Amino acid sequence: MFDFFSPVMDWVQTTLGMPLWVAAIGLVIVLTLIIDLVSWVVFWRLGPLLEKTNNRWDDILIQALRRPLRIWIWVMGVLFCLIVIRYHWEIDWVGGHLSQAQAIISLLLLAWAGLRAVKLLEKRLVFPPGGHRSKPMDADTASAVAKILGAVVVVVVGLLVLSSLGVSPSGVAAFGGAGGLMIGFAARDMLANFFGGLVIHLDKPFRVGDWIKSPDRDIEGVVEDIGWRLTRIRTFASRPIYIPNSAFSSLVLENPSRMWNRRLFETIRLRYTDIERVSDIVKATRAMLDAHDDVDTNEQTLVYFQSYGEHALEMIVYAFAKTTDWAEFQSMKQDILLRVYDIVREHDARLALPASELHIAGPVEITGETSGDNAQGDADNDENADDDQSDTHSRAASDREAPYTSSRQRSRNAGRGEVNDASQDHDQESDA
């Protein structure tokens, strides 16, 4: 195998005193290093030159192959060193595995280079090189193309790896035909999500960055990513929502990001006492909207006295803004509502508030007797309050004098008891 390099290896062996197999390993490492340096110089010089050409794909191939090729060179060098060791030590069973490893590693590095090329292709489709006549592609279409090409690369390399491992392609096809039905039943949700993502990329009901919401579901936010299985939506509360792509086939969606205008629809309520001024207020409000800089006059503008409300006269203001930005629309809405208020005040009218009127069947009279009785009652209450206060003071004084009057109180109680007993005896005699 190394007959071509035998003079060099003989010279190394006689000069340095190395065994032949060690010299062969050293020669392989030196050759690997030289090839790696040459490839690095070539790619480093060739990349900028290809970027200046009219073809916008050749530099992508160079960039995609740069790192995988250098890794492949060193991996092949290591495998050649293992082959040298195998021949020297006569390890026969390693030969078949080394050749198989070479094929598998080469295919995997080729797949890596293909995926890198697909990623660079996606960027180039969205951002074509300066001065090139090609038109940029939208990000969603470029992402769909890149994902399809990436899936093709993975499938093709996977089949080649299976073939290198000894698996027959016909067996894989047979498994795909016989076992595909079982896999389809087991992975029907995954397949439904895959085709749902494909339909989203083809129909484009929304794109990354669109604000979408569902009237029949509690879903509203900005689309961040459209994958093959899930679509990620960021709500206005900065919370992500992950929705399977199959759900969009039965989901009603609204895409406010694609609207042309924002609508202003307000109801202005006036008092019933200002009904004679309503016609003038309506005309002035319509003239104000027609002259407003932020109102789109190409769209329909309506200002009408609409109905007799429960508490007020209701006037509608209906117009469309030129902008679709939410903050700018709020500023325009604020300005219009304040101008409507000024118009109402200029016509000596007022905005209405919910109010009620109370009707009493008969007159309410307040007589003098009632007022006198109330005054007498107030006087009685004042006297009772004074009596309560005096009783409180007397009880406090009696409590303080209690130690000095206890004997006197006992004598009085005894006298009262005698009088009570005498009265009771007199009553008994009279009854007899």
C-alpha positions in Angstrom: 0.0 0.0 0.0 2.8 2.4 0.8 5.2 1.2 -2.0 5.2 4.7 -3.5 6.5 6.1 -0.2 8.9 3.2 0.5 12.1 5.2 -0.2 11.0 8.0 2.2 10.1 5.5 4.9 13.4 3.6 4.4 15.3 6.8 4.8 13.4 7.7 7.9 13.9 4.2 9.3 17.7 4.3 8.7 18.2 7.9 9.7 16.0 8.1 12.8 15.9 4.4 13.7 12.1 4.3 13.7 10.1 1.2 12.9 8.4 1.2 9.5 4.8 1.4 10.8 5.7 4.4 13.0 7.3 6.1 10.0 4.1 5.5 8.0 1.9 7.0 10.7 4.2 10.0 10.9 4.0 10.4 7.1 0.2 10.2 7.1 0.0 12.9 9.8 2.4 15.2 7.8 0.4 14.7 4.6 -2.8 15.4 6.5 -1.4 18.6 7.9 -0.2 19.7 4.4 -3.5 19.0 2.8 -5.4 20.8 5.5 -3.2 23.9 5.1 -3.6 23.9 1.3 -7.4 23.6 1.6 -7.5 26.4 4.1 -5.5 28.7 1.8 -7.6 27.8 -1.2 -10.9 28.4 0.5 -9.6 31.6 2.2 -8.6 33.0 -1.2 -11.4 31.6 -3.3 -14.3 32.7 -1.1 -13.9 36.5 -1.6 -13.4 36.0 -5.3 -16.6 34.0 -5.7 -18.6 36.6 -3.8 -17.8 39.1 -6.6 -19.2 37.0 -9.4 -22.7 37.3 -10.9 -23.6 33.8 -9.6 -25.0 34.1 -6.1 -24.7 30.4 -5.2 -21.1 29.5 -5.8 -19.8 31.3 -2.7 -22.5 29.5 -0.6 -21.1 26.1 -1.6 -17.6 27.3 -0.6 -18.8 28.5 2.8 -20.8 25.4 3.4 -17.9 23.0 2.6 -15.2 24.9 4.4 -15.5 23.5 7.9 -16.8 20.0 7.1 -14.0 19.4 4.5 -11.3 20.3 7.0 -12.8 17.9 9.6 -13.2 15.2 6.9 -9.4 15.6 6.0 -8.4 15.0 9.6 -10.8 12.1 10.2 -9.5 10.4 7.1 -6.0 10.9 8.3 -6.8 9.3 11.6 -8.5 6.3 9.9 -5.4 5.8 7.6 -3.3 5.7 10.8 -5.6 3.0 12.1 -5.2 1.1 8.8 -1.5 1.2 9.2 -1.8 -0.1 12.8 -4.1 -2.8 11.5 -1.7 -4.0 8.8 1.2 -4.0 11.3 -0.5 -5.9 14.0 -2.5 -8.0 11.5 -5.9 -7.2 13.0 -8.2 -8.6 10.2 -11.6 -7.9 11.8 -10.9 -4.2 12.0 -10.5 -3.9 8.2 -14.2 -4.1 7.3 -15.3 -1.8 10.2 -12.8 0.8 9.2 -14.0 1.0 5.6 -17.6 1.1 6.9 -16.7 3.9 9.3 -15.1 5.9 6.5 -18.3 5.7 4.4 -20.6 6.6 7.3 -18.4 9.5 8.5 -18.1 10.8 5.0 -21.9 10.7 4.5 -22.5 12.4 7.8 -20.1 15.2 7.0 -21.7 15.5 3.6 -25.1 15.9 5.3 -23.7 18.6 7.6 -22.3 20.5 4.6 -25.7 20.2 2.9 -27.6 21.5 5.9 -25.1 24.4 6.1 -25.7 25.1 2.5 -29.5 25.1 3.0 -29.2 27.5 5.9 -27.0 29.9 3.8 -29.4 29.5 0.9 -32.3 30.7 3.1 -30.4 33.8 4.1 -29.4 34.5 0.5 -33.1 34.2 -0.7 -34.2 36.7 1.8 -31.2 39.0 1.5 -29.8 38.8 -2.1 -26.3 40.3 -2.6 -26.0 44.0 -3.3 -26.2 44.9 -6.9 -27.8 41.7 -7.9 -31.0 41.8 -10.0 -32.8 39.0 -8.1 -35.8 40.0 -6.0 -35.8 39.2 -2.3 -38.1 36.4 -1.2 -40.3 36.7 1.9 -39.0 35.1 5.1 -41.8 32.5 5.3 -41.4 31.2 1.8 -37.6 31.0 2.2 -38.0 29.2 5.5 -40.4 26.7 3.9 -38.0 26.1 1.0 -35.1 25.6 3.4 -37.0 23.2 5.5 -38.1 21.1 2.5 -34.5 20.9 1.2 -33.2 20.1 4.6 -35.7 17.2 4.9 -34.6 15.9 1.5 -30.9 16.0 2.5 -31.6 14.2 5.8 -33.7 11.5 4.0 -31.2 10.9 1.2 -28.2 10.7 3.6 -30.2 8.5 5.9 -30.9 6.0 3.1 -27.3 6.0 2.1 -26.1 5.4 5.7 -28.6 2.5 5.9 -27.2 1.1 2.7 -23.6 1.4 4.0 -24.7 -0.5 7.1 -25.9 -3.4 4.9 -29.6 -2.6 4.9 -31.2 -3.2 1.5 -33.1 -0.2 0.1 -35.8 -2.6 -1.1 -36.3 -3.8 2.5 -36.6 -0.2 3.6 -39.2 0.4 0.8 -41.0 -2.8 1.9 -41.0 -1.6 5.5 -42.3 1.7 4.3 -45.1 0.0 2.4 -46.1 -2.6 5.0 -45.3 -0.8 8.1 -46.1 2.6 6.9 -49.8 2.0 7.7 -49.0 1.2 11.3 -46.6 4.2 11.6 -49.3 6.4 10.0 -51.8 5.4 12.7 -49.3 5.8 15.5 -48.0 9.1 14.2 -51.2 10.6 12.6 -51.0 13.7 14.8 -47.4 14.3 13.8 -48.3 13.9 10.1 -51.3 16.1 10.5 -49.1 18.8 12.1 -46.5 18.4 9.3 -49.1 18.8 6.5 -50.7 21.6 8.5 -47.4 23.5 8.5 -47.0 22.8 4.8 -50.5 24.3 4.2 -49.6 27.4 6.3 -46.5 27.9 4.2 -48.4 27.5 1.0 -51.6 29.4 1.7 -49.9 32.0 4.0 -52.8 33.1 6.2 -50.2 34.7 8.4 -46.5 35.2 8.5 -43.8 35.6 11.1 -44.4 39.0 12.8 -48.1 39.2 12.1 -50.6 40.0 14.8 -53.4 37.3 14.7 -56.3 36.4 16.9 -59.1 33.9 16.9 -62.7 35.0 17.6 -63.7 31.6 18.8 -60.6 30.8 20.9 -58.7 32.8 23.5 -55.7 33.3 21.2 -54.2 36.6 20.3 -50.6 37.7 19.8 -47.7 38.0 17.4 -46.4 35.1 15.4 -42.8 34.3 16.3 -42.1 31.0 14.5 -43.9 28.6 12.1 -42.5 25.2 12.5 -43.4 21.9 11.0 -45.2 20.7 14.2 -45.9 23.8 16.2 -46.5 27.5 15.7 -45.2 29.8 18.5 -47.3 32.9 19.2 -46.2 35.6 21.7 -49.2 37.2 23.5 -49.3 40.9 24.5 -48.6 39.8 28.1 -45.2 38.4 26.8 -46.3 34.8 27.2 -45.6 32.2 24.5 -48.4 30.0 23.2 -47.6 26.8 21.3 -50.3 25.7 18.9 -50.2 22.5 16.8 -50.3 23.2 13.1 -53.2 20.8 12.6 -55.4 23.1 14.8 -55.3 25.9 12.2 -57.3 23.7 9.7 -60.4 24.1 11.9 -59.6 27.5 13.5 -61.1 30.8 12.5 -58.3 33.4 12.4 -58.3 37.1 12.1 -55.2 38.9 10.9 -55.3 42.5 11.9 -51.8 43.1 10.6 -53.2 43.1 7.1 -55.9 45.7 7.6 -55.8 48.9 5.6 -57.3 51.2 8.2 -58.3 51.3 11.8 -62.0 52.2 12.5 -63.3 54.8 14.9 -66.8 54.0 16.1 -68.1 56.0 19.1 -71.5 56.9 20.5 -71.8 60.5 21.8 -74.7 61.1 24.3 -76.4 64.5 24.6 -79.0 65.7 27.0 -82.7 65.7 26.1 -82.8 69.4 26.8 -80.3 70.0 23.9 -82.4 68.3 21.2 -82.8 71.6 19.3 -79.0 71.8 18.9 -78.4 68.2 17.8 -78.6 69.0 14.1 -76.0 71.8 14.3 -73.7 69.6 16.4 -73.9 66.8 13.8 -73.0 69.1 10.9 -70.1 70.6 12.8 -68.8 67.2 13.8 -68.9 65.9 10.2 -67.1 69.0 8.9 -64.4 68.5 11.6 -63.9 64.9 10.5 -63.7 65.9 6.8 -61.0 68.4 7.6 -59.0 66.2 10.0 -55.6 65.3 8.7 -55.5 61.7 10.2 -59.0 60.7 8.9 -59.0 58.7 5.6 -61.6 60.6 3.5 -61.6 57.9 0.9 -63.4 55.6 3.3 -66.9 56.1 4.6 -67.4 58.8 7.3 -70.7 58.9 9.1 -72.0 61.3 11.8 -75.8 60.9 12.6 -78.3 61.3 15.3 -79.0 57.7 15.9 -81.7 57.1 18.5 -83.5 58.3 21.7 -81.6 56.5 24.4 -82.8 55.6 27.9 -81.0 58.6 29.4 -79.7 60.6 26.5 -79.8 61.4 22.8 -77.3 59.2 21.0 -75.2 60.4 18.1 -72.7 58.1 16.3 -69.3 59.0 15.0 -67.9 56.6 12.4 -64.6 57.1 10.6 -61.4 55.4 9.5 -57.9 56.4 10.3 -55.1 56.6 7.7 -52.7 54.7 10.0 -52.8 51.1 11.2 -50.4 51.7 14.1 -52.2 51.2 17.4 -50.5 54.1 19.2 -51.0 56.6 16.4 -54.7 55.6 16.2 -55.1 56.2 19.9 -53.7 59.6 19.6 -56.0 60.4 16.7 -59.0 59.1 18.6 -58.2 61.2 21.6 -57.9 64.3 19.5 -61.3 63.7 17.7 -63.1 63.0 21.0 -61.8 66.2 22.5 -62.8 68.2 19.5 -66.3 66.7 19.6 -66.5 67.9 23.2 -65.5 71.4 22.2 -68.1 71.4 19.5 -70.8 70.4 22.0 -69.8 73.2 24.4 -69.7 75.7 21.5 -73.3 75.0 20.8 -74.3 75.5 24.4 -75.0 71.8 24.9 -73.7 69.3 27.4 -72.8 65.6 27.4 -75.4 63.6 29.2 -75.0 61.5 32.3 -77.4 58.7 33.4 -80.2 60.5 35.4 -83.7 59.8 36.8 -86.7 62.1 37.6 -88.9 61.4 40.6 -92.6 62.3 40.2 -94.8 62.5 43.4 -98.5 62.1 43.1 -99.6 64.8 45.6 -98.0 67.9 47.2 -95.9 67.5 50.4 -96.9 69.9 53.2 -94.9 70.8 56.3 -97.2 72.2 59.0 -96.3 74.4 62.1 -97.5 71.8 64.6 -95.1 69.3 63.3 -92.3 71.8 63.6 -93.5 72.7 67.2 -93.7 69.0 68.2 -90.2 68.5 66.8 -89.0 71.5 68.8 -90.7 70.2 72.0 -89.2 66.8 71.4 -85.8 68.2 71.0 -86.2 70.2 74.3 -87.3 67.0 76.1 -84.3 65.2 74.8 -82.1 68.0 76.1 -83.7 67.8 79.5 -83.3 64.0 79.7 -79.7 64.4 78.8 -79.2 67.0 81.6 -81.0 64.6 84.1 -78.8 61.7 83.1 -75.7 63.9 83.6 -76.9 65.0 87.1 -77.7 61.4 88.1 -74.2 60.4 87.1 -72.7 63.1 89.2 -74.9 62.2 92.2 -74.0 58.5 92.0 -70.3 59.4 91.9 -70.7 61.6 95.0 -72.6 59.0 96.9 -69.9 56.4 96.1 -67.3 58.8 97.6 -69.4 59.3 100.8 -70.4 55.6 101.3 -68.0 54.9 104.2 -69.3 57.8 106.3 -73.0 57.2 105.7 -73.3 53.4 106.0 -74.6 53.5 109.7 -77.0 56.3 108.9 -78.3 54.3 105.9 -78.8 51.2 108.0 -80.8 53.2 110.6 -83.0 54.7 107.9 -83.6 51.2 106.4 -84.5 49.9 109.8 -87.0 52.8 110.3 -88.5 52.1 106.9 -88.8 48.5 107.8 -90.8 49.3 110.9 -93.1 51.6 109.0 -93.7 49.0 106.4 -94.5 46.4 109.0 -97.0 48.7 110.7 -98.8 49.4 107.4 -99.0 45.7 106.7 -100.7 45.1 110.1 -103.2 47.9 109.5 -104.1 46.4 106.2 -104.7 43.0 107.8 -107.0 44.5 110.4 -109.1 46.4 107.9 -109.5 43.2 105.9 -110.8 41.3 109.0 
